């Protein structure tokens, strides 16, 4: 791999969480949650540098112990309304103080509250960005049975109306007839630094994705994004089962 093809990974891990406080350092399968994302980052062949952007001392300690960089996050960038792209830019500016990050570098954004990812996901995303020359790549999962065509409005009287159009469920009653639809699953997001820099101050929250945004897909259960206690329990069970399988138990 050429040096210019080596990405920098920014693991985002703010301390606050409305759904599950302290989730980024919560124990999952015997380890802090963020440890799993650090593992995924260190295992990625296309990542040459990595660090954690956080205002959480417990998370920072895990990052330092793992041997990756720690970029302290300002309180204003660690609120519930703070934007991911602003936090990423701040982390990159701190990274520049040690070793400058190239303008055309691939920046891998990873959420610390995603302890379950399929092997090779990060490398797939970086490879697509580099080979196509696109602005950004994100992982997407199938919506499954929660398809937007089957979304409805239910008023206070219990009356049901289509979310869009005139026909309930868009006139489609078999799931097999629905056009495939996908949603971001939180597994990985890769963006060119030039896009991040060029869109600073843009009021549109997704401007940093650029004009050419592409996706890679994952299978059901490949990615677990922890937002609540149930997600945490699912991730804990999956990782324990995986560990037992590797141990041959």
N, C-alpha and C positions, 0 to 999 in steps of 0.2 A: 504493500500500500504506500502510495506517495505521501509525503508529509502534508501536502496541501489538501489531501483527501481525508485527513484526520480531523474529526469533529471535536468540539468542546461541549461537554454535558453540564447543564445547570439543573441541579435538583432543587425543586422549589418546596420549602417546608416551613410555612409560617406557623407560629405557636397557636394562634386562635382557631377555633372551629365551632360553629354554632351547632352542628349536628352531633359531633363527638369530640369534646375538648381533649387536647393532648394526643390526638390520634396518630400523629407522625412519629411519636416515640412510644406509643402503646405496644405492649408485648404481643407478638404474633408468632406462634410456633417457637416460643422461647427466646425471641430476639426482638429488639426494637423495630417497629414497622419500617423506618427509613433504611435499616440495614439491608433489606431485601432489594430495594431500588439501587443502593450502592453496589450490591453484588451484580445486578443486571448491567450496570454501567461499566464496571471493571471487566466484565466478561465480553463486552462488545468490542469486536475487532476494529471497528472504524472510529472509536472514541480514543483520542490521545490525551485528553485532559478532562478533569472533572472536579466539580466542587458543589457545595451545598449553600444555597441562599436561605438564611433563616434568622429569626429573632428568638429562637428557642435554644436555650443553653444546653438542654439535654440532647437535642439533635446535633448541635454543633460538636459536642463531645464525641458523639458516635462518628461523625465525619472525620474528626481529627484522628481518632483511634484507627480508623480505616485507612488513613494515609492520603485522603483527598483534601482539597482546599476547602476553607470555610470563608464565605463572604457574608459578613454581618448585614442583616437587613434593617433598614431604618423603620421606625414605628409607622410612619406614614405609608409605607409600602407593605405593611403586614396587617392591614385592616380587612374587613369582610368585603369592602368595596374597591380595594386596590386591584389594579389590573396586572395580569400575568406579564404582559410585554414590558410594563414599566419596571417590574421586579427583575426581569431578565436583563434589561439594559443596565440597571444599577449593578447587577452581579458582574456583567462583562466589563464595566468600567473598573471595578475592583480587580478583576483578573488582569486587565491591562497594566496595572501598577506593578505586577510581578513579571509578566511576559505579555507583550502585545498580542491581541487576538486579531487575526487578519479580517479585513473588511468583508471578504467573500467567504469567510469561514462558515461551515455548517454548525449551527447551534442546536443541540439536542435539549429540549425542555422536558423534564420528567417530574411527575408529582410524587412526593415522598409517601403519599397515602395510597399508592398502588403497589402492594407487595407481590402481586401475582401478574406475571407477564410471560408470554411464550418465549422460548429460546430463540434468539436471532431477530426479535422484533425490531430492536434499535438499529441493527445493521441493515435490515431490509429498508427501513425508512431513509437512512443516510444514503444508501446505495441508489435508491430511486431519485433522491434529490440531486446527487452528483451526476448520474447517468443521463437524466432528462434535462438538467439545467433549470428546473422549475424553482419557484420561490419558496415553497414549503410543502411538507408531507405530514399527514396526520393519520393515526390508526382509527379505523371505523369498525363497529360491530353491527350485525344485522339487528333490526328492531324486532325481529321475530313476530310474535302475535300482537305486539303493540304497534301496529302499523298506523301511520297518520291518516290513511283513508278511512280507518275505523274509529277515528276520534269524533266524539259527539259533545254537544252542549246539553246539560241537564239543569233546568231552572228550578227555582224554589218550590214550584208546584209539581216537580217530577217529570215535566214534559221534556221530551228528548228531541233535539234538532241536530241536523248535520253540522259539523264544524265549518264546512265549506260546501257550496253548491246547494242543490235542492233535494237530492236523493240521499237517504240514510245509508251510511257505509259506502257511499259512492256507487251504489248499485252492485257492489261486489260482495258475495256471501261465502266464497271459498277462499281460504288463505292461499291456496296454491295459485290463484288467479291474480294475486296482488303483485304489483311491480316491486322488485327488490328495493328496500329502503334501508339506509344505514345512519347511525349516529356516532359521533366521536365517543370513544370508549375510555379515554384517559391514558391509554397505554404508552403513547409516544407522540411527540410533536417536534419536527425538525424544521428550522427556518434559517434562511441566510441572514447573516448579521446585517448585511446591507439593507435588507427589508426592515429589520428592527430599527436601524438607525434612521432610515428615510421616513419612517412613519411616526417618529416620536412627536407627541402633541396632537396627533390625528384623533378627533373625537370618536371615530368609528372604532369600536373595540376589537374588530377583527382585521383592521387595515394591515397589521403587521404580517398577515398571512400572504400578502402580495396578490398579484393578478393571476398567477398560475399556481393554484393550490391543488395538490393531488392527495390521494388516499391509498392506504394499504388496508386490507381487511383482515379481521381476526375471527376465530370461531367462537361459538357460545361457550362461556366459561374460561376463555383464554386469559382474560383480563379481569381483575377484581379491583374496583375503585371503592375505597372505604369512605362511606359517608355516614354510616350509622353502626350500631352494635351488631346488627344482623350481618352486614358486610364483613365486619371484623371476624365474626364467628366462622363465616364461610371460608375466608382466607386462611384462618388458623387451621381449619380442618383440611383444606386442600394442601397446604404446605406440609402439614404433619404426615399426610398420606404419601406425598411425594418423597419425603425424607425416609419414610418407612420402606417405600419401594426401592429406593437407592441402596438402602442398607440390606435389602433382601429379606426383610422381616415378613 
